[in-house]
Amino acid sequence: MDADRPGAEGLPGGFGLGNLDDYELGEMLDKAWGADVFRILSEKGPLGLLNGPLDSVYVNKCHLCSEVFGRLLA
């Protein structure tokens, strides 16, 4: 894992917005609102990113999100 970008290399394409050392926050937010993945997350939540149901019980939203991203990366 790169110390300057913890965890970023483990995400599928479209999730990285840049580094605040290189971009203004407004630029990064504009980029996020223009990205399909963030629109889907905003409108449908993490389950909107899946192509099928999850069959588990989740303790909280973080647990659910972790499972969704684990499937996307598999």
PDB file of N, CA, C and O in Angstrom, chain B, residues numbered from 101:
ATOM      1  N   MET B 101       0.847  -1.182   0.000  1.00  0.00           N
ATOM      2  CA  MET B 101       0.000   0.000   0.000  1.00  0.00           C
ATOM      3  C   MET B 101       0.883   1.233   0.000  1.00  0.00           C
ATOM      4  O   MET B 101       1.857   1.300   0.751  1.00  0.00           O
ATOM      5  N   ASP B 102       0.561   2.186  -0.815  1.00  0.00           N
ATOM      6  CA  ASP B 102       1.318   3.414  -0.915  1.00  0.00           C
ATOM      7  C   ASP B 102       0.952   4.319   0.256  1.00  0.00           C
ATOM      8  O   ASP B 102      -0.228   4.561   0.506  1.00  0.00           O
ATOM      9  N   ALA B 103       1.953   4.821   0.975  1.00  0.00           N
ATOM     10  CA  ALA B 103       1.700   5.642   2.161  1.00  0.00           C
ATOM     11  C   ALA B 103       1.005   6.956   1.815  1.00  0.00           C
ATOM     12  O   ALA B 103       0.281   7.504   2.646  1.00  0.00           O
ATOM     13  N   ASP B 104       1.215   7.469   0.603  1.00  0.00           N
ATOM     14  CA  ASP B 104       0.587   8.730   0.210  1.00  0.00           C
ATOM     15  C   ASP B 104      -0.867   8.565  -0.192  1.00  0.00           C
ATOM     16  O   ASP B 104      -1.633   9.529  -0.177  1.00  0.00           O
ATOM     17  N   ARG B 105      -1.252   7.343  -0.553  1.00  0.00           N
ATOM     18  CA  ARG B 105      -2.622   7.082  -0.979  1.00  0.00           C
ATOM     19  C   ARG B 105      -3.114   5.799  -0.338  1.00  0.00           C
ATOM     20  O   ARG B 105      -3.298   4.805  -1.041  1.00  0.00           O
ATOM     21  N   PRO B 106      -3.334   5.781   0.965  1.00  0.00           N
ATOM     22  CA  PRO B 106      -3.733   4.530   1.621  1.00  0.00           C
ATOM     23  C   PRO B 106      -5.034   3.985   1.075  1.00  0.00           C
ATOM     24  O   PRO B 106      -6.065   4.656   1.109  1.00  0.00           O
ATOM     25  N   GLY B 107      -4.980   2.771   0.575  1.00  0.00           N
ATOM     26  CA  GLY B 107      -6.167   2.088   0.108  1.00  0.00           C
ATOM     27  C   GLY B 107      -6.630   2.461  -1.285  1.00  0.00           C
ATOM     28  O   GLY B 107      -7.451   1.744  -1.856  1.00  0.00           O
ATOM     29  N   ALA B 108      -6.143   3.547  -1.856  1.00  0.00           N
ATOM     30  CA  ALA B 108      -6.642   4.011  -3.151  1.00  0.00           C
ATOM     31  C   ALA B 108      -6.371   3.005  -4.266  1.00  0.00           C
ATOM     32  O   ALA B 108      -7.195   2.847  -5.167  1.00  0.00           O
ATOM     33  N   GLU B 109      -5.243   2.334  -4.216  1.00  0.00           N
ATOM     34  CA  GLU B 109      -4.924   1.395  -5.288  1.00  0.00           C
ATOM     35  C   GLU B 109      -5.820   0.172  -5.264  1.00  0.00           C
ATOM     36  O   GLU B 109      -5.873  -0.573  -6.242  1.00  0.00           O
ATOM     37  N   GLY B 110      -6.526  -0.049  -4.162  1.00  0.00           N
ATOM     38  CA  GLY B 110      -7.406  -1.196  -4.066  1.00  0.00           C
ATOM     39  C   GLY B 110      -8.814  -0.933  -4.574  1.00  0.00           C
ATOM     40  O   GLY B 110      -9.646  -1.840  -4.586  1.00  0.00           O
ATOM     41  N   LEU B 111      -9.089   0.281  -4.990  1.00  0.00           N
ATOM     42  CA  LEU B 111     -10.430   0.617  -5.460  1.00  0.00           C
ATOM     43  C   LEU B 111     -10.546   0.445  -6.963  1.00  0.00           C
ATOM     44  O   LEU B 111      -9.577   0.658  -7.692  1.00  0.00           O
ATOM     45  N   PRO B 112     -11.732   0.059  -7.433  1.00  0.00           N
ATOM     46  CA  PRO B 112     -11.933  -0.022  -8.880  1.00  0.00           C
ATOM     47  C   PRO B 112     -11.846   1.366  -9.509  1.00  0.00           C
ATOM     48  O   PRO B 112     -11.956   2.371  -8.807  1.00  0.00           O
ATOM     49  N   GLY B 113     -11.654   1.429 -10.809  1.00  0.00           N
ATOM     50  CA  GLY B 113     -11.577   2.703 -11.504  1.00  0.00           C
ATOM     51  C   GLY B 113     -12.801   3.557 -11.269  1.00  0.00           C
ATOM     52  O   GLY B 113     -13.904   3.043 -11.086  1.00  0.00           O
ATOM     53  N   GLY B 114     -12.604   4.857 -11.276  1.00  0.00           N
ATOM     54  CA  GLY B 114     -13.715   5.782 -11.094  1.00  0.00           C
ATOM     55  C   GLY B 114     -13.909   6.256  -9.671  1.00  0.00           C
ATOM     56  O   GLY B 114     -14.689   7.178  -9.433  1.00  0.00           O
ATOM     57  N   PHE B 115     -13.213   5.647  -8.709  1.00  0.00           N
ATOM     58  CA  PHE B 115     -13.373   6.042  -7.318  1.00  0.00           C
ATOM     59  C   PHE B 115     -12.362   7.097  -6.889  1.00  0.00           C
ATOM     60  O   PHE B 115     -12.626   7.872  -5.970  1.00  0.00           O
ATOM     61  N   GLY B 116     -11.222   7.133  -7.538  1.00  0.00           N
ATOM     62  CA  GLY B 116     -10.201   8.107  -7.163  1.00  0.00           C
ATOM     63  C   GLY B 116     -10.550   9.490  -7.678  1.00  0.00           C
ATOM     64  O   GLY B 116     -10.926   9.657  -8.838  1.00  0.00           O
ATOM     65  N   LEU B 117     -10.423  10.471  -6.814  1.00  0.00           N
ATOM     66  CA  LEU B 117     -10.738  11.848  -7.196  1.00  0.00           C
ATOM     67  C   LEU B 117      -9.515  12.728  -7.256  1.00  0.00           C
ATOM     68  O   LEU B 117      -9.577  13.838  -7.785  1.00  0.00           O
ATOM     69  N   GLY B 118      -8.406  12.258  -6.726  1.00  0.00           N
ATOM     70  CA  GLY B 118      -7.197  13.060  -6.716  1.00  0.00           C
ATOM     71  C   GLY B 118      -6.721  13.305  -5.304  1.00  0.00           C
ATOM     72  O   GLY B 118      -7.211  12.702  -4.349  1.00  0.00           O
ATOM     73  N   ASN B 119      -5.771  14.187  -5.189  1.00  0.00           N
ATOM     74  CA  ASN B 119      -5.133  14.496  -3.924  1.00  0.00           C
ATOM     75  C   ASN B 119      -5.342  15.979  -3.635  1.00  0.00           C
ATOM     76  O   ASN B 119      -5.135  16.812  -4.518  1.00  0.00           O
ATOM     77  N   LEU B 120      -5.743  16.317  -2.429  1.00  0.00           N
ATOM     78  CA  LEU B 120      -5.986  17.721  -2.088  1.00  0.00           C
ATOM     79  C   LEU B 120      -4.722  18.563  -2.145  1.00  0.00           C
ATOM     80  O   LEU B 120      -4.794  19.791  -2.155  1.00  0.00           O
ATOM     81  N   ASP B 121      -3.563  17.913  -2.183  1.00  0.00           N
ATOM     82  CA  ASP B 121      -2.317  18.659  -2.379  1.00  0.00           C
ATOM     83  C   ASP B 121      -2.207  19.148  -3.822  1.00  0.00           C
ATOM     84  O   ASP B 121      -1.496  20.113  -4.101  1.00  0.00           O
ATOM     85  N   ASP B 122      -2.906  18.486  -4.731  1.00  0.00           N
ATOM     86  CA  ASP B 122      -2.812  18.811  -6.155  1.00  0.00           C
ATOM     87  C   ASP B 122      -4.032  19.534  -6.712  1.00  0.00           C
ATOM     88  O   ASP B 122      -3.926  20.206  -7.739  1.00  0.00           O
ATOM     89  N   TYR B 123      -5.180  19.413  -6.065  1.00  0.00           N
ATOM     90  CA  TYR B 123      -6.435  19.985  -6.572  1.00  0.00           C
ATOM     91  C   TYR B 123      -7.160  20.735  -5.470  1.00  0.00           C
ATOM     92  O   TYR B 123      -6.976  20.454  -4.285  1.00  0.00           O
ATOM     93  N   GLU B 124      -7.975  21.678  -5.865  1.00  0.00           N
ATOM     94  CA  GLU B 124      -8.855  22.368  -4.926  1.00  0.00           C
ATOM     95  C   GLU B 124     -10.020  21.440  -4.577  1.00  0.00           C
ATOM     96  O   GLU B 124     -10.418  20.606  -5.390  1.00  0.00           O
ATOM     97  N   LEU B 125     -10.557  21.586  -3.379  1.00  0.00           N
ATOM     98  CA  LEU B 125     -11.671  20.759  -2.949  1.00  0.00           C
ATOM     99  C   LEU B 125     -12.855  20.884  -3.908  1.00  0.00           C
ATOM    100  O   LEU B 125     -13.494  19.881  -4.227  1.00  0.00           O
ATOM    101  N   GLY B 126     -13.153  22.085  -4.367  1.00  0.00           N
ATOM    102  CA  GLY B 126     -14.265  22.288  -5.296  1.00  0.00           C
ATOM    103  C   GLY B 126     -14.095  21.507  -6.589  1.00  0.00           C
ATOM    104  O   GLY B 126     -15.064  20.974  -7.129  1.00  0.00           O
ATOM    105  N   GLU B 127     -12.856  21.438  -7.088  1.00  0.00           N
ATOM    106  CA  GLU B 127     -12.584  20.669  -8.303  1.00  0.00           C
ATOM    107  C   GLU B 127     -12.859  19.184  -8.077  1.00  0.00           C
ATOM    108  O   GLU B 127     -13.425  18.506  -8.934  1.00  0.00           O
ATOM    109  N   MET B 128     -12.453  18.700  -6.921  1.00  0.00           N
ATOM    110  CA  MET B 128     -12.643  17.283  -6.613  1.00  0.00           C
ATOM    111  C   MET B 128     -14.122  16.958  -6.439  1.00  0.00           C
ATOM    112  O   MET B 128     -14.580  15.903  -6.878  1.00  0.00           O
ATOM    113  N   LEU B 129     -14.869  17.851  -5.805  1.00  0.00           N
ATOM    114  CA  LEU B 129     -16.297  17.625  -5.625  1.00  0.00           C
ATOM    115  C   LEU B 129     -17.030  17.662  -6.966  1.00  0.00           C
ATOM    116  O   LEU B 129     -17.937  16.863  -7.198  1.00  0.00           O
ATOM    117  N   ASP B 130     -16.645  18.582  -7.846  1.00  0.00           N
ATOM    118  CA  ASP B 130     -17.237  18.621  -9.197  1.00  0.00           C
ATOM    119  C   ASP B 130     -16.973  17.313  -9.926  1.00  0.00           C
ATOM    120  O   ASP B 130     -17.858  16.778 -10.593  1.00  0.00           O
ATOM    121  N   LYS B 131     -15.760  16.800  -9.800  1.00  0.00           N
ATOM    122  CA  LYS B 131     -15.410  15.537 -10.439  1.00  0.00           C
ATOM    123  C   LYS B 131     -16.253  14.394  -9.863  1.00  0.00           C
ATOM    124  O   LYS B 131     -16.708  13.520 -10.601  1.00  0.00           O
ATOM    125  N   ALA B 132     -16.458  14.406  -8.546  1.00  0.00           N
ATOM    126  CA  ALA B 132     -17.259  13.356  -7.908  1.00  0.00           C
ATOM    127  C   ALA B 132     -18.699  13.394  -8.405  1.00  0.00           C
ATOM    128  O   ALA B 132     -19.266  12.354  -8.740  1.00  0.00           O
ATOM    129  N   TRP B 133     -19.295  14.585  -8.455  1.00  0.00           N
ATOM    130  CA  TRP B 133     -20.694  14.685  -8.879  1.00  0.00           C
ATOM    131  C   TRP B 133     -20.866  14.314 -10.334  1.00  0.00           C
ATOM    132  O   TRP B 133     -21.968  13.951 -10.745  1.00  0.00           O
ATOM    133  N   GLY B 134     -19.804  14.394 -11.133  1.00  0.00           N
ATOM    134  CA  GLY B 134     -19.881  14.026 -12.536  1.00  0.00           C
ATOM    135  C   GLY B 134     -19.606  12.552 -12.798  1.00  0.00           C
ATOM    136  O   GLY B 134     -19.768  12.085 -13.926  1.00  0.00           O
ATOM    137  N   ALA B 135     -19.190  11.812 -11.770  1.00  0.00           N
ATOM    138  CA  ALA B 135     -18.838  10.398 -11.945  1.00  0.00           C
ATOM    139  C   ALA B 135     -20.046   9.502 -11.685  1.00  0.00           C
ATOM    140  O   ALA B 135     -20.755   9.675 -10.694  1.00  0.00           O
ATOM    141  N   ASP B 136     -20.271   8.550 -12.577  1.00  0.00           N
ATOM    142  CA  ASP B 136     -21.410   7.640 -12.436  1.00  0.00           C
ATOM    143  C   ASP B 136     -21.410   6.910 -11.099  1.00  0.00           C
ATOM    144  O   ASP B 136     -22.459   6.764 -10.472  1.00  0.00           O
ATOM    145  N   VAL B 137     -20.258   6.457 -10.665  1.00  0.00           N
ATOM    146  CA  VAL B 137     -20.198   5.656  -9.445  1.00  0.00           C
ATOM    147  C   VAL B 137     -20.689   6.451  -8.235  1.00  0.00           C
ATOM    148  O   VAL B 137     -21.382   5.902  -7.378  1.00  0.00           O
ATOM    149  N   PHE B 138     -20.340   7.734  -8.156  1.00  0.00           N
ATOM    150  CA  PHE B 138     -20.796   8.541  -7.032  1.00  0.00           C
ATOM    151  C   PHE B 138     -22.274   8.889  -7.152  1.00  0.00           C
ATOM    152  O   PHE B 138     -22.967   9.020  -6.143  1.00  0.00           O
ATOM    153  N   ARG B 139     -22.756   9.040  -8.380  1.00  0.00           N
ATOM    154  CA  ARG B 139     -24.199   9.283  -8.583  1.00  0.00           C
ATOM    155  C   ARG B 139     -24.994   8.070  -8.110  1.00  0.00           C
ATOM    156  O   ARG B 139     -26.005   8.209  -7.421  1.00  0.00           O
ATOM    157  N   ILE B 140     -24.522   6.868  -8.490  1.00  0.00           N
ATOM    158  CA  ILE B 140     -25.207   5.637  -8.074  1.00  0.00           C
ATOM    159  C   ILE B 140     -25.179   5.499  -6.558  1.00  0.00           C
ATOM    160  O   ILE B 140     -26.195   5.168  -5.947  1.00  0.00           O
ATOM    161  N   LEU B 141     -24.019   5.752  -5.945  1.00  0.00           N
ATOM    162  CA  LEU B 141     -23.928   5.671  -4.481  1.00  0.00           C
ATOM    163  C   LEU B 141     -24.887   6.657  -3.825  1.00  0.00           C
ATOM    164  O   LEU B 141     -25.528   6.330  -2.826  1.00  0.00           O
ATOM    165  N   SER B 142     -24.988   7.860  -4.382  1.00  0.00           N
ATOM    166  CA  SER B 142     -25.862   8.884  -3.820  1.00  0.00           C
ATOM    167  C   SER B 142     -27.339   8.511  -3.959  1.00  0.00           C
ATOM    168  O   SER B 142     -28.125   8.713  -3.033  1.00  0.00           O
ATOM    169  N   GLU B 143     -27.714   7.966  -5.122  1.00  0.00           N
ATOM    170  CA  GLU B 143     -29.117   7.672  -5.393  1.00  0.00           C
ATOM    171  C   GLU B 143     -29.582   6.329  -4.845  1.00  0.00           C
ATOM    172  O   GLU B 143     -30.712   6.210  -4.371  1.00  0.00           O
ATOM    173  N   LYS B 144     -28.710   5.306  -4.907  1.00  0.00           N
ATOM    174  CA  LYS B 144     -29.124   3.945  -4.559  1.00  0.00           C
ATOM    175  C   LYS B 144     -28.348   3.322  -3.406  1.00  0.00           C
ATOM    176  O   LYS B 144     -28.742   2.281  -2.880  1.00  0.00           O
ATOM    177  N   GLY B 145     -27.248   3.954  -3.014  1.00  0.00           N
ATOM    178  CA  GLY B 145     -26.419   3.375  -1.956  1.00  0.00           C
ATOM    179  C   GLY B 145     -25.511   2.292  -2.521  1.00  0.00           C
ATOM    180  O   GLY B 145     -25.521   2.045  -3.727  1.00  0.00           O
ATOM    181  N   PRO B 146     -24.730   1.647  -1.667  1.00  0.00           N
ATOM    182  CA  PRO B 146     -23.762   0.643  -2.111  1.00  0.00           C
ATOM    183  C   PRO B 146     -24.373  -0.507  -2.900  1.00  0.00           C
ATOM    184  O   PRO B 146     -23.735  -1.030  -3.814  1.00  0.00           O
ATOM    185  N   LEU B 147     -25.597  -0.910  -2.565  1.00  0.00           N
ATOM    186  CA  LEU B 147     -26.215  -2.024  -3.284  1.00  0.00           C
ATOM    187  C   LEU B 147     -26.459  -1.698  -4.746  1.00  0.00           C
ATOM    188  O   LEU B 147     -26.559  -2.610  -5.567  1.00  0.00           O
ATOM    189  N   GLY B 148     -26.555  -0.434  -5.089  1.00  0.00           N
ATOM    190  CA  GLY B 148     -26.741  -0.037  -6.475  1.00  0.00           C
ATOM    191  C   GLY B 148     -25.554  -0.398  -7.354  1.00  0.00           C
ATOM    192  O   GLY B 148     -25.685  -0.442  -8.577  1.00  0.00           O
ATOM    193  N   LEU B 149     -24.402  -0.656  -6.753  1.00  0.00           N
ATOM    194  CA  LEU B 149     -23.203  -1.006  -7.515  1.00  0.00           C
ATOM    195  C   LEU B 149     -23.133  -2.487  -7.843  1.00  0.00           C
ATOM    196  O   LEU B 149     -22.296  -2.903  -8.644  1.00  0.00           O
ATOM    197  N   LEU B 150     -23.991  -3.283  -7.240  1.00  0.00           N
ATOM    198  CA  LEU B 150     -23.928  -4.730  -7.445  1.00  0.00           C
ATOM    199  C   LEU B 150     -24.830  -5.199  -8.565  1.00  0.00           C
ATOM    200  O   LEU B 150     -25.835  -4.567  -8.889  1.00  0.00           O
ATOM    201  N   ASN B 151     -24.452  -6.309  -9.142  1.00  0.00           N
ATOM    202  CA  ASN B 151     -25.295  -6.969 -10.145  1.00  0.00           C
ATOM    203  C   ASN B 151     -25.865  -8.239  -9.543  1.00  0.00           C
ATOM    204  O   ASN B 151     -25.715  -9.318 -10.117  1.00  0.00           O
ATOM    205  N   GLY B 152     -26.495  -8.130  -8.435  1.00  0.00           N
ATOM    206  CA  GLY B 152     -27.070  -9.295  -7.786  1.00  0.00           C
ATOM    207  C   GLY B 152     -27.223  -9.033  -6.300  1.00  0.00           C
ATOM    208  O   GLY B 152     -26.635  -8.096  -5.759  1.00  0.00           O
ATOM    209  N   PRO B 153     -28.013  -9.862  -5.647  1.00  0.00           N
ATOM    210  CA  PRO B 153     -28.286  -9.642  -4.222  1.00  0.00           C
ATOM    211  C   PRO B 153     -27.136 -10.103  -3.339  1.00  0.00           C
ATOM    212  O   PRO B 153     -26.341 -10.963  -3.716  1.00  0.00           O
ATOM    213  N   LEU B 154     -27.071  -9.517  -2.173  1.00  0.00           N
ATOM    214  CA  LEU B 154     -26.165  -9.979  -1.123  1.00  0.00           C
ATOM    215  C   LEU B 154     -27.010 -10.823  -0.182  1.00  0.00           C
ATOM    216  O   LEU B 154     -28.178 -10.512   0.053  1.00  0.00           O
ATOM    217  N   ASP B 155     -26.437 -11.873   0.351  1.00  0.00           N
ATOM    218  CA  ASP B 155     -27.231 -12.738   1.225  1.00  0.00           C
ATOM    219  C   ASP B 155     -26.554 -12.863   2.586  1.00  0.00           C
ATOM    220  O   ASP B 155     -26.131 -13.945   2.991  1.00  0.00           O
ATOM    221  N   SER B 156     -26.465 -11.757   3.264  1.00  0.00           N
ATOM    222  CA  SER B 156     -25.813 -11.737   4.555  1.00  0.00           C
ATOM    223  C   SER B 156     -26.517 -10.731   5.452  1.00  0.00           C
ATOM    224  O   SER B 156     -27.375  -9.968   5.008  1.00  0.00           O
ATOM    225  N   VAL B 157     -26.140 -10.747   6.711  1.00  0.00           N
ATOM    226  CA  VAL B 157     -26.644  -9.766   7.673  1.00  0.00           C
ATOM    227  C   VAL B 157     -25.500  -8.799   7.949  1.00  0.00           C
ATOM    228  O   VAL B 157     -24.360  -9.224   8.131  1.00  0.00           O
ATOM    229  N   TYR B 158     -25.788  -7.525   7.980  1.00  0.00           N
ATOM    230  CA  TYR B 158     -24.757  -6.511   8.148  1.00  0.00           C
ATOM    231  C   TYR B 158     -24.967  -5.759   9.447  1.00  0.00           C
ATOM    232  O   TYR B 158     -26.089  -5.403   9.807  1.00  0.00           O
ATOM    233  N   VAL B 159     -23.873  -5.528  10.136  1.00  0.00           N
ATOM    234  CA  VAL B 159     -23.951  -4.842  11.419  1.00  0.00           C
ATOM    235  C   VAL B 159     -24.195  -3.351  11.259  1.00  0.00           C
ATOM    236  O   VAL B 159     -24.823  -2.723  12.112  1.00  0.00           O
ATOM    237  N   ASN B 160     -23.699  -2.786  10.167  1.00  0.00           N
ATOM    238  CA  ASN B 160     -23.874  -1.358   9.917  1.00  0.00           C
ATOM    239  C   ASN B 160     -23.575  -1.067   8.447  1.00  0.00           C
ATOM    240  O   ASN B 160     -23.255  -1.973   7.678  1.00  0.00           O
ATOM    241  N   LYS B 161     -23.681   0.199   8.071  1.00  0.00           N
ATOM    242  CA  LYS B 161     -23.448   0.580   6.674  1.00  0.00           C
ATOM    243  C   LYS B 161     -22.002   0.324   6.256  1.00  0.00           C
ATOM    244  O   LYS B 161     -21.745  -0.032   5.106  1.00  0.00           O
ATOM    245  N   CYS B 162     -21.067   0.498   7.168  1.00  0.00           N
ATOM    246  CA  CYS B 162     -19.646   0.274   6.839  1.00  0.00           C
ATOM    247  C   CYS B 162     -19.401  -1.192   6.492  1.00  0.00           C
ATOM    248  O   CYS B 162     -18.642  -1.494   5.572  1.00  0.00           O
ATOM    249  N   HIS B 163     -20.038  -2.096   7.219  1.00  0.00           N
ATOM    250  CA  HIS B 163     -19.902  -3.523   6.953  1.00  0.00           C
ATOM    251  C   HIS B 163     -20.470  -3.847   5.568  1.00  0.00           C
ATOM    252  O   HIS B 163     -19.848  -4.578   4.797  1.00  0.00           O
ATOM    253  N   LEU B 164     -21.633  -3.312   5.257  1.00  0.00           N
ATOM    254  CA  LEU B 164     -22.257  -3.515   3.946  1.00  0.00           C
ATOM    255  C   LEU B 164     -21.345  -2.987   2.842  1.00  0.00           C
ATOM    256  O   LEU B 164     -21.097  -3.683   1.857  1.00  0.00           O
ATOM    257  N   CYS B 165     -20.854  -1.780   2.999  1.00  0.00           N
ATOM    258  CA  CYS B 165     -20.000  -1.163   1.991  1.00  0.00           C
ATOM    259  C   CYS B 165     -18.731  -1.994   1.780  1.00  0.00           C
ATOM    260  O   CYS B 165     -18.282  -2.170   0.647  1.00  0.00           O
ATOM    261  N   SER B 166     -18.168  -2.492   2.850  1.00  0.00           N
ATOM    262  CA  SER B 166     -16.974  -3.329   2.765  1.00  0.00           C
ATOM    263  C   SER B 166     -17.256  -4.587   1.945  1.00  0.00           C
ATOM    264  O   SER B 166     -16.428  -4.992   1.129  1.00  0.00           O
ATOM    265  N   GLU B 167     -18.394  -5.193   2.150  1.00  0.00           N
ATOM    266  CA  GLU B 167     -18.774  -6.384   1.380  1.00  0.00           C
ATOM    267  C   GLU B 167     -18.974  -6.052  -0.104  1.00  0.00           C
ATOM    268  O   GLU B 167     -18.543  -6.809  -0.975  1.00  0.00           O
ATOM    269  N   VAL B 168     -19.619  -4.934  -0.386  1.00  0.00           N
ATOM    270  CA  VAL B 168     -19.858  -4.520  -1.770  1.00  0.00           C
ATOM    271  C   VAL B 168     -18.528  -4.298  -2.476  1.00  0.00           C
ATOM    272  O   VAL B 168     -18.318  -4.817  -3.572  1.00  0.00           O
ATOM    273  N   PHE B 169     -17.624  -3.531  -1.863  1.00  0.00           N
ATOM    274  CA  PHE B 169     -16.347  -3.259  -2.496  1.00  0.00           C
ATOM    275  C   PHE B 169     -15.506  -4.513  -2.620  1.00  0.00           C
ATOM    276  O   PHE B 169     -14.748  -4.657  -3.579  1.00  0.00           O
ATOM    277  N   GLY B 170     -15.625  -5.416  -1.674  1.00  0.00           N
ATOM    278  CA  GLY B 170     -14.918  -6.695  -1.777  1.00  0.00           C
ATOM    279  C   GLY B 170     -15.352  -7.480  -3.009  1.00  0.00           C
ATOM    280  O   GLY B 170     -14.529  -8.104  -3.679  1.00  0.00           O
ATOM    281  N   ARG B 171     -16.639  -7.444  -3.300  1.00  0.00           N
ATOM    282  CA  ARG B 171     -17.145  -8.114  -4.516  1.00  0.00           C
ATOM    283  C   ARG B 171     -16.689  -7.424  -5.782  1.00  0.00           C
ATOM    284  O   ARG B 171     -16.376  -8.079  -6.775  1.00  0.00           O
ATOM    285  N   LEU B 172     -16.652  -6.101  -5.750  1.00  0.00           N
ATOM    286  CA  LEU B 172     -16.228  -5.351  -6.926  1.00  0.00           C
ATOM    287  C   LEU B 172     -14.764  -5.617  -7.242  1.00  0.00           C
ATOM    288  O   LEU B 172     -14.371  -5.620  -8.409  1.00  0.00           O
ATOM    289  N   LEU B 173     -13.965  -5.838  -6.228  1.00  0.00           N
ATOM    290  CA  LEU B 173     -12.530  -6.028  -6.405  1.00  0.00           C
ATOM    291  C   LEU B 173     -12.168  -7.483  -6.689  1.00  0.00           C
ATOM    292  O   LEU B 173     -11.055  -7.773  -7.127  1.00  0.00           O
ATOM    293  N   ALA B 174     -13.103  -8.395  -6.441  1.00  0.00           N
ATOM    294  CA  ALA B 174     -12.795  -9.828  -6.622  1.00  0.00           C
ATOM    295  C   ALA B 174     -12.699 -10.215  -8.073  1.00  0.00           C
ATOM    296  O   ALA B 174     -12.447 -11.379  -8.386  1.00  0.00           O
TER     297      ALA B 174
END
